[in-house]
Amino acid sequence: MAKEEPAQKEQKRIFILCVDRDGDLGAKGGVKTPVVGREENLNAAVALALRDPEEPDANAIFEAVRIYDRLQGEGKSEEVFEIATISGSELGWVEADRKIVAELNELLGSFPANEVILVTDGYSDEAVLPLVESRVPVSSVRRIVVKHSKSIEETAALFTRYLKMIMENPRYSRIALGLPGLLFLILGILSIFNLLYYYWIAFIFVLSVFMLVKGFGVDRTAKNFIQWIKEYSPPPLPVQISNYSTVAGVLCIVVGTYLGSTKIPIPTEITGWISDFPRIAGFFIQGSMDLIVLGVCVVLLGRAIQWYFKHDIKLLRNAALIVTVAWSRWILEGTADVLITPGMTYEKLIFSVIVGILIGIASVLVVFVIHRSARGFFKKTEERVEEFGEG
């Protein structure tokens, strides 16, 4: 039998693809893309270079032709090469990417490549590479960077913009210029008086103060406080009276609590605290009850004045509460006497509680009578009447 010939290896189709994302090839050179073939790409590069000798896309096409010639010269029978150039749009962004994808699909339809060798000017790699890789594998990327390329120009422009922002924007100039300027000033002053050995102490001190101020937002707090002072407008008179009475009442309660604590007989042992707790509580109530009750009444009185100016029905309920809280002083006094002297009779405490209940009932009845007779004084809304009834 005749000996069978070995099966031919499957050929690899490789595209040497040059991408002009900003569309300079059509805008400057007047060349329509896609450009397929060695001679066509060479002519397109020459046309673009004649129009703009500093255009990096022309150099990228020349590099693609050079790569094509070198790979063709290697003469590998299992590889087939094709060179092409596609371009985007001078509008950039979405328009450029969609045009690149359309031309790439057109090329792959006529030459279904297995892999691509991508040649770019180095400026558009991040945008172009994902578009190509999503359709055909990229085996190599060749970047051509020349003097006066867009990347260098844009870097210089970006650096100039940030430098200008640091110089002119007070938000950044305080940190980038003000802090180093202060440190250099301290260095100059200390060098005049031959005190340079103190510079590191001053440096650490200034830097730590700056970090604390920025870290805890002291500068923002101070700025907001100054702005609040400039824009502060006093509240209406009823609100001022209510606020003042609240502060005065709280101070009375705090002072009363302190005076009550000073009346407590301090036991020497922990067991004494447990066994004498009722007497301790009685002395505390006896020493603090006057100012605490007064403080609560002052707070309620301030709110009552505010509701009076507002013609609010809560005024009546608050008045009844003030009378009840004021009478609670005698209930507390009776409670303190019982706790301090357990053997005494409870008549005073019982009398105070009964009278307090009667006073509370009488206050509610008086409030209802006043509400009926002075109905025109208060705001007539169903919500407030229902709230008054619930109270």
C-alpha positions as CSV (number, residue, x, y, z in Angstrom):
1,M,0.0,0.0,0.0
2,A,1.1,3.5,-0.7
3,K,2.2,5.5,2.3
4,E,-0.3,8.2,3.4
5,E,0.8,11.8,3.3
6,P,0.8,13.6,6.7
7,A,-2.2,15.8,7.2
8,Q,-1.5,19.4,6.6
9,K,-1.5,21.6,9.7
10,E,-4.4,24.1,10.0
11,Q,-3.4,27.6,9.0
12,K,-3.5,30.4,11.5
13,R,-5.0,33.7,10.2
14,I,-3.3,36.6,11.9
15,F,-4.5,40.2,11.5
16,I,-1.9,43.0,12.0
17,L,-4.4,45.7,13.0
18,C,-3.7,49.4,13.3
19,V,-6.4,51.5,15.1
20,D,-6.8,55.3,14.7
21,R,-9.4,56.0,17.4
22,D,-9.7,59.8,16.9
23,G,-10.3,59.5,13.1
24,D,-7.3,61.5,12.0
25,L,-6.8,59.3,9.0
26,G,-10.0,60.4,7.4
27,A,-10.1,64.0,8.8
28,K,-6.5,64.9,7.9
29,G,-5.4,62.4,5.3
30,G,-8.7,62.1,3.5
31,V,-8.4,58.3,3.5
32,K,-11.5,56.1,3.8
33,T,-11.3,53.2,6.2
34,P,-11.0,50.3,6.7
35,V,-7.7,50.2,4.7
36,V,-6.7,46.6,3.8
37,G,-3.4,45.5,2.3
38,R,0.3,46.5,2.5
39,E,0.4,49.0,-0.3
40,E,-2.9,50.6,0.7
41,N,-1.7,51.1,4.2
42,L,1.6,52.4,3.1
43,N,-0.1,54.9,0.8
44,A,-2.5,55.9,3.6
45,A,0.4,56.5,6.0
46,V,2.3,58.6,3.5
47,A,-0.8,60.7,2.8
48,L,-1.4,61.3,6.5
49,A,2.3,62.1,7.1
50,L,2.4,64.7,4.3
51,R,-0.6,66.5,5.8
52,D,0.7,66.4,9.4
53,P,4.4,65.2,9.8
54,E,3.9,65.1,13.6
55,E,0.9,62.9,13.6
56,P,1.6,59.7,15.6
57,D,-1.0,57.6,13.8
58,A,1.1,57.8,10.6
59,N,4.0,56.3,12.6
60,A,1.8,53.6,13.9
61,I,0.8,52.6,10.4
62,F,4.4,52.5,9.3
63,E,5.2,50.2,12.3
64,A,2.3,47.9,11.3
65,V,3.7,47.7,7.8
66,R,7.2,46.9,9.3
67,I,5.7,44.1,11.5
68,Y,3.9,42.7,8.5
69,D,7.0,42.6,6.3
70,R,9.1,41.0,9.1
71,L,6.5,38.3,9.8
72,Q,6.0,37.6,6.1
73,G,9.8,37.3,5.7
74,E,9.9,34.5,8.3
75,G,7.9,32.4,5.8
76,K,6.0,30.2,8.2
77,S,3.6,28.1,6.1
78,E,1.1,27.5,8.9
79,E,0.5,31.3,9.3
80,V,-1.3,33.7,7.0
81,F,-1.0,37.4,7.6
82,E,-3.1,40.4,6.7
83,I,-2.6,44.0,7.5
84,A,-5.4,46.6,8.0
85,T,-6.1,49.9,9.5
86,I,-9.4,51.0,11.0
87,S,-10.4,54.3,12.5
88,G,-13.0,55.8,14.8
89,S,-14.4,59.3,14.8
90,E,-13.1,62.7,15.7
91,L,-16.1,63.1,17.9
92,G,-14.6,60.5,20.3
93,W,-16.5,58.6,23.0
94,V,-19.4,56.4,21.8
95,E,-19.3,57.5,18.2
96,A,-15.6,56.5,17.8
97,D,-16.1,53.1,19.5
98,R,-19.2,52.2,17.4
99,K,-17.3,53.0,14.2
100,I,-14.3,50.9,15.3
101,V,-16.5,48.0,16.1
102,A,-18.4,48.2,12.8
103,E,-15.2,48.3,10.7
104,L,-13.6,45.5,12.8
105,N,-16.7,43.3,12.1
106,E,-16.4,44.1,8.4
107,L,-12.8,43.0,8.4
108,L,-13.5,39.8,10.3
109,G,-16.2,39.0,7.8
110,S,-13.7,39.0,4.9
111,F,-10.7,37.6,6.8
112,P,-11.8,35.5,9.8
113,A,-8.7,35.9,11.9
114,N,-7.6,33.6,14.7
115,E,-5.6,36.3,16.5
116,V,-4.7,40.0,16.2
117,I,-1.5,41.9,16.6
118,L,-2.7,45.3,17.7
119,V,-0.7,48.5,16.8
120,T,-1.7,51.8,18.4
121,D,-0.2,55.2,19.1
122,G,-0.3,54.5,22.8
123,Y,-3.0,57.0,23.6
124,S,-6.1,54.9,23.0
125,D,-5.0,51.5,24.3
126,E,-7.4,51.4,27.3
127,A,-10.4,52.2,25.1
128,V,-9.5,50.1,22.0
129,L,-8.1,46.9,23.5
130,P,-11.4,45.7,25.2
131,L,-13.3,46.3,21.9
132,V,-10.9,44.1,19.9
133,E,-10.5,41.4,22.6
134,S,-14.3,40.9,22.8
135,R,-14.3,39.7,19.2
136,V,-10.9,38.1,18.5
137,P,-8.0,37.2,20.8
138,V,-5.1,39.8,20.9
139,S,-1.7,38.0,20.9
140,S,0.4,41.2,21.1
141,V,0.1,44.9,21.5
142,R,2.7,47.3,20.0
143,R,2.6,50.9,21.2
144,I,4.2,53.7,19.2
145,V,5.0,56.8,21.2
146,V,6.7,59.7,19.5
147,K,7.6,63.2,20.6
148,H,4.8,65.7,20.8
149,S,2.3,62.8,21.0
150,K,-1.2,63.6,22.4
151,S,-0.5,61.7,25.6
152,I,2.5,64.0,26.4
153,E,0.5,67.1,25.4
154,E,-2.4,66.1,27.6
155,T,-0.2,65.3,30.5
156,A,1.4,68.7,30.2
157,A,-2.0,70.4,30.0
158,L,-3.3,68.4,32.9
159,F,-0.2,69.2,35.0
160,T,-0.6,72.9,34.1
161,R,-4.3,72.8,35.1
162,Y,-3.6,71.3,38.5
163,L,-0.8,73.7,39.2
164,K,-3.1,76.6,38.4
165,M,-5.7,75.2,40.6
166,I,-3.2,74.8,43.5
167,M,-2.1,78.4,43.0
168,E,-5.5,80.1,42.6
169,N,-8.0,77.9,44.6
170,P,-7.8,78.8,48.3
171,R,-9.1,75.4,49.3
172,Y,-5.9,73.7,48.0
173,S,-3.4,76.6,48.3
174,R,-3.7,76.6,52.1
175,I,-2.4,73.0,52.2
176,A,-0.1,73.0,49.2
177,L,1.4,76.5,49.7
178,G,0.3,77.9,53.1
179,L,1.6,75.0,55.3
180,P,5.0,74.6,53.6
181,G,5.3,78.5,53.5
182,L,4.8,78.6,57.3
183,L,7.4,75.9,57.8
184,F,9.9,77.7,55.6
185,L,9.2,81.0,57.4
186,I,9.9,79.3,60.8
187,L,13.1,77.9,59.3
188,G,14.2,81.3,58.1
189,I,13.5,83.0,61.5
190,L,15.3,80.4,63.5
191,S,18.3,80.5,61.2
192,I,18.6,84.2,61.7
193,F,18.9,83.7,65.5
194,N,21.1,80.6,65.1
195,L,18.3,78.4,66.7
196,L,18.1,75.7,64.0
197,Y,18.2,73.0,66.6
198,Y,14.7,74.0,67.6
199,Y,13.4,73.6,64.0
200,W,12.3,70.0,64.3
201,I,10.4,70.8,67.5
202,A,8.6,73.6,65.7
203,F,8.1,71.5,62.6
204,I,6.4,68.6,64.6
205,F,4.3,71.1,66.6
206,V,3.0,73.0,63.5
207,L,2.3,69.7,61.7
208,S,0.5,68.1,64.6
209,V,-1.7,71.2,65.2
210,F,-2.6,71.2,61.5
211,M,-3.5,67.5,61.6
212,L,-5.6,67.9,64.7
213,V,-7.5,70.9,63.3
214,K,-8.2,69.1,60.0
215,G,-8.8,65.7,61.6
216,F,-11.4,66.9,64.1
217,G,-12.9,69.5,61.8
218,V,-12.1,72.4,64.1
219,D,-11.8,74.8,61.2
220,R,-15.2,73.8,59.8
221,T,-16.8,74.1,63.2
222,A,-15.3,77.6,63.7
223,K,-16.4,78.6,60.2
224,N,-19.9,77.4,60.8
225,F,-20.0,79.1,64.2
226,I,-18.9,82.5,62.7
227,Q,-21.4,82.1,59.9
228,W,-24.2,81.3,62.5
229,I,-23.3,84.5,64.5
230,K,-23.5,86.6,61.3
231,E,-26.8,85.1,60.3
232,Y,-28.3,84.7,63.8
233,S,-31.8,86.2,64.2
234,P,-33.4,86.2,67.7
235,P,-36.5,84.0,68.0
236,P,-39.9,85.5,68.9
237,L,-40.4,86.8,72.4
238,P,-42.6,83.9,73.6
239,V,-39.9,81.4,72.5
240,Q,-37.2,83.4,74.3
241,I,-39.2,83.4,77.5
242,S,-39.8,79.6,77.2
243,N,-36.1,79.0,76.5
244,Y,-35.0,81.2,79.4
245,S,-37.5,79.5,81.8
246,T,-36.2,76.1,80.7
247,V,-32.6,77.0,81.5
248,A,-33.5,78.6,84.8
249,G,-35.7,75.6,85.8
250,V,-33.0,73.1,84.9
251,L,-30.5,75.1,87.0
252,C,-32.8,75.0,89.9
253,I,-33.2,71.3,89.6
254,V,-29.4,70.8,89.5
255,V,-28.8,73.0,92.5
256,G,-31.6,71.3,94.4
257,T,-30.1,67.9,93.7
258,Y,-26.7,69.2,94.9
259,L,-28.3,70.6,98.1
260,G,-30.1,67.4,98.7
261,S,-26.9,65.4,98.4
262,T,-25.2,67.7,101.0
263,K,-27.9,66.8,103.6
264,I,-27.2,63.1,103.3
265,P,-25.5,61.6,106.4
266,I,-22.6,59.6,104.9
267,P,-22.2,56.1,106.5
268,T,-18.7,54.8,107.1
269,E,-19.5,51.3,105.8
270,I,-21.3,49.8,102.8
271,T,-23.7,48.0,105.1
272,G,-24.7,51.3,106.6
273,W,-25.8,52.5,103.1
274,I,-28.1,49.5,102.8
275,S,-29.6,49.7,106.3
276,D,-30.0,53.5,106.4
277,F,-31.2,53.9,102.8
278,P,-34.7,55.1,103.8
279,R,-33.2,57.8,106.1
280,I,-30.7,58.8,103.4
281,A,-33.6,59.1,100.8
282,G,-35.6,61.1,103.3
283,F,-32.8,63.6,104.0
284,F,-32.1,63.9,100.2
285,I,-35.8,64.7,99.5
286,Q,-35.9,67.1,102.4
287,G,-32.9,69.1,101.2
288,S,-33.8,69.1,97.5
289,M,-37.6,69.2,97.2
290,D,-38.0,73.0,97.3
291,L,-35.7,73.8,94.4
292,I,-36.7,70.8,92.3
293,V,-40.4,71.5,92.5
294,L,-39.6,75.2,91.8
295,G,-37.5,74.3,88.8
296,V,-40.2,72.1,87.3
297,C,-42.8,74.8,87.8
298,V,-40.6,77.4,86.2
299,V,-40.1,75.2,83.1
300,L,-43.9,74.6,82.9
301,L,-44.6,78.3,83.4
302,G,-42.4,79.3,80.5
303,R,-44.1,76.8,78.2
304,A,-47.5,78.2,79.4
305,I,-46.5,81.7,78.5
306,Q,-45.5,80.5,75.0
307,W,-48.8,78.7,74.5
308,Y,-50.7,81.8,75.8
309,F,-49.2,83.9,73.0
310,K,-50.1,81.2,70.5
311,H,-53.7,80.9,71.8
312,D,-53.0,77.2,72.2
313,I,-55.4,75.0,74.2
314,K,-52.4,73.3,75.9
315,L,-52.2,76.4,78.1
316,L,-55.1,75.2,80.3
317,R,-53.8,71.7,80.7
318,N,-50.4,73.1,81.6
319,A,-51.9,75.4,84.2
320,A,-53.5,72.5,85.9
321,L,-50.2,70.6,85.9
322,I,-48.4,73.5,87.5
323,V,-50.9,73.6,90.4
324,T,-50.5,69.8,90.9
325,V,-46.7,69.9,90.8
326,A,-46.6,72.9,93.2
327,W,-48.7,70.9,95.7
328,S,-46.4,67.9,95.4
329,R,-43.9,69.8,97.5
330,W,-46.0,69.1,100.6
331,I,-46.4,65.4,99.6
332,L,-42.6,65.2,99.3
333,E,-42.3,66.8,102.7
334,G,-44.6,64.3,104.3
335,T,-42.7,61.4,102.6
336,A,-39.4,62.7,103.9
337,D,-40.6,63.0,107.5
338,V,-41.9,59.4,107.4
339,L,-38.6,58.1,105.9
340,I,-36.5,60.0,108.5
341,T,-38.6,59.2,111.5
342,P,-40.4,55.9,110.8
343,G,-42.2,55.9,114.2
344,M,-44.2,59.1,113.6
345,T,-47.8,59.1,112.4
346,Y,-48.7,59.2,108.7
347,E,-51.5,61.8,109.1
348,K,-49.5,64.6,107.4
349,L,-48.6,62.4,104.4
350,I,-52.1,61.1,104.0
351,F,-53.6,64.6,104.3
352,S,-51.2,65.9,101.7
353,V,-52.0,63.1,99.2
354,I,-55.8,63.6,99.6
355,V,-55.6,67.3,99.3
356,G,-53.4,66.9,96.2
357,I,-56.0,64.6,94.6
358,L,-58.7,67.1,95.3
359,I,-56.6,70.0,94.0
360,G,-56.0,68.0,90.8
361,I,-59.7,67.3,90.3
362,A,-60.6,70.9,91.0
363,S,-58.0,72.1,88.5
364,V,-59.4,69.9,85.8
365,L,-62.9,71.2,86.5
366,V,-61.7,74.8,86.5
367,V,-59.9,74.2,83.2
368,F,-63.0,72.8,81.5
369,V,-65.1,75.8,82.7
370,I,-62.5,78.3,81.4
371,H,-62.3,76.4,78.1
372,R,-66.1,76.7,77.7
373,S,-66.2,80.4,78.6
374,A,-63.1,81.5,76.6
375,R,-63.6,79.3,73.6
376,G,-63.1,82.2,71.2
377,F,-59.6,82.9,72.6
378,F,-58.2,79.5,71.6
379,K,-57.7,78.2,68.1
380,K,-60.8,76.2,67.0
381,T,-59.5,73.0,65.5
382,E,-60.8,69.6,66.0
383,E,-57.4,68.2,66.6
384,R,-56.6,70.5,69.5
385,V,-60.0,69.9,71.1
386,E,-59.5,66.1,70.9
387,E,-56.0,66.5,72.3
388,F,-57.4,68.6,75.2
389,G,-60.0,65.9,75.9
390,E,-57.4,63.2,75.9
391,G,-55.1,65.3,78.3
